[in-house]
Amino acid sequence: MPRPYHDLNHAGIRAWADLAPDLGGAAWYRPVGNIELAISDTGRAELEARVCRLTEWGYPARLIGTAEASELEPALRFAPSRGTVAWFPGEGYVLTEPLIARLVAHITTYPAYRVLMGTPLPRAPNFAVSLRRALNGTGRSGRHSRDNPGCIALQKIAADTRDWDWHADF
């Protein structure tokens, strides 16, 4: 993984951790770490190299034994093997439904914003393109996000569409 991509991902992990205390994180944020096991010679070499590279970049990662892995996650039972185990203590996951509910509740406390759910999006061309890019990574006109009833959009209320500011920072 190239360093800029790693830095972006790591910043995202830190951003969720920073947001959690202010947004009821106990309901949606799970900073449980990550255990990774590699068994093949190639997999072991790749995992060892990745842990080395990440620690050089200041990322919390280390190789651990199977006994420590079993202590961290008691449900794991390791068969005797030549496996290599890595521990990434700063990782975790989010529960998307409670997170989205809290984000929507939070953003609606600002009177300049309203939440549109299952509603066709306005036809502001810059918004449609940027939302398509955000949702499917392509920005191709073949997928019109305003036709997607499952999308959630934040609309800044303004008197004139030329003044609308479409931006999301996560």
C-alpha positions in Angstrom: 0.0 0.0 0.0 1.5 3.4 -0.9 2.2 5.7 2.0 -0.3 8.4 1.0 -3.1 5.8 0.9 -2.0 4.4 4.2 -2.0 7.9 5.7 -5.5 8.6 4.4 -6.8 5.4 5.9 -5.1 6.0 9.2 -6.5 9.5 9.4 -9.9 8.0 8.9 -9.4 5.6 11.8 -8.3 8.5 14.0 -11.3 10.6 12.9 -13.8 8.0 14.0 -12.0 7.8 17.3 -12.0 11.6 17.7 -15.7 11.8 16.8 -16.9 9.0 19.1 -16.9 10.9 22.4 -19.0 13.7 21.0 -21.5 11.5 19.2 -22.4 8.7 21.5 -19.6 6.4 20.3 -20.5 3.6 22.7 -23.5 2.8 20.5 -21.6 2.6 17.2 -17.8 2.7 17.6 -15.9 -0.5 18.3 -12.1 0.0 18.8 -11.4 -3.7 19.3 -8.1 -4.0 17.3 -7.5 -6.5 14.6 -5.7 -9.8 14.6 -4.4 -11.2 11.3 -3.0 -14.7 10.7 -0.9 -15.9 7.8 0.0 -19.5 7.3 1.6 -19.9 3.9 5.3 -19.0 3.5 4.3 -16.2 1.1 1.6 -14.9 3.4 3.9 -15.0 6.4 6.6 -13.0 4.6 4.1 -10.4 3.4 2.5 -10.0 6.8 5.9 -9.6 8.5 7.0 -7.1 5.9 3.8 -5.1 6.3 4.1 -5.0 10.1 7.7 -3.8 9.7 6.7 -1.1 7.2 3.8 0.1 9.3 5.8 0.3 12.5 8.4 2.4 10.6 5.6 4.7 9.6 4.5 5.0 13.3 1.4 2.9 13.0 0.6 0.6 15.9 1.3 -2.9 14.7 3.3 -5.9 16.0 3.8 -9.6 15.6 2.5 -11.7 18.4 2.4 -15.3 19.3 -0.6 -17.6 19.1 -0.9 -17.6 22.9 -1.2 -13.8 23.1 -3.7 -13.9 20.2 -5.8 -16.4 22.1 -5.7 -14.1 25.1 -6.9 -11.1 23.0 -9.6 -13.2 21.4 -10.5 -16.2 23.5 -12.8 -17.7 20.8 -9.7 -18.3 18.6 -8.2 -21.8 18.8 -4.9 -22.1 16.9 -3.8 -25.5 15.6 0.0 -26.0 15.8 1.4 -24.4 12.8 4.1 -22.2 11.4 1.6 -19.3 11.3 2.5 -15.7 11.9 0.1 -13.5 13.8 0.0 -9.8 13.7 -1.9 -7.4 16.1 -3.1 -4.0 15.0 -4.5 -2.5 18.3 -5.6 0.8 16.8 -8.1 -0.7 14.4 -11.8 -1.4 14.9 -15.1 -1.0 13.1 -18.3 1.1 13.2 -21.9 -0.1 13.3 -23.3 1.9 10.4 -27.0 2.1 11.4 -26.5 3.7 14.8 -23.7 5.9 13.4 -25.8 7.2 10.6 -28.7 7.9 13.0 -26.5 9.9 15.2 -24.9 11.8 12.3 -28.4 12.7 10.9 -29.6 13.7 14.3 -26.5 15.9 14.8 -26.6 17.6 11.5 -30.3 18.5 11.9 -29.4 20.5 15.0 -28.0 23.1 12.5 -30.8 25.2 11.1 -29.0 25.8 7.8 -29.2 22.1 6.9 -32.0 19.6 6.3 -31.8 15.9 5.6 -33.4 14.5 2.4 -34.0 10.7 2.6 -35.5 8.9 -0.4 -36.2 12.2 -2.1 -35.0 13.1 -5.6 -32.0 15.3 -5.3 -32.0 18.8 -6.8 -30.7 19.1 -10.3 -27.7 21.3 -9.5 -25.1 19.8 -11.9 -22.1 20.1 -9.7 -23.9 18.4 -6.8 -25.1 15.5 -9.0 -21.5 14.8 -10.3 -19.9 15.0 -6.9 -22.5 12.8 -5.3 -22.1 10.2 -8.0 -18.3 10.2 -7.4 -18.8 9.9 -3.7 -21.3 7.0 -4.0 -19.7 4.9 -6.7 -16.3 6.3 -7.3 -16.8 7.0 -10.9 -18.7 10.1 -11.6 -20.0 8.6 -14.8 -23.3 9.9 -15.9 -24.7 6.4 -16.4 -25.6 6.1 -12.7 -27.8 9.0 -11.7 -27.7 9.1 -7.9 -30.7 11.4 -7.7 -32.7 8.3 -8.8 -31.4 6.2 -5.9 -34.1 6.2 -3.2 -31.7 4.8 -0.7 -29.4 7.8 -0.8 -29.1 10.4 2.0 -28.1 13.9 1.0 -27.5 17.0 3.1 -28.9 20.1 1.5 -27.8 23.6 2.5 -30.9 25.8 2.4 -30.3 28.9 0.4 -32.4 31.3 -1.6 -30.5 30.6 -4.8 -29.0 27.3 -6.0 -25.9 29.2 -7.0 -25.2 29.7 -3.3 -25.5 26.1 -2.3 -22.5 24.6 -0.7 -22.4 20.8 -1.1 -19.7 19.4 1.1 -19.3 16.6 3.6 -16.3 16.1 5.9 -16.0 12.7 7.5 
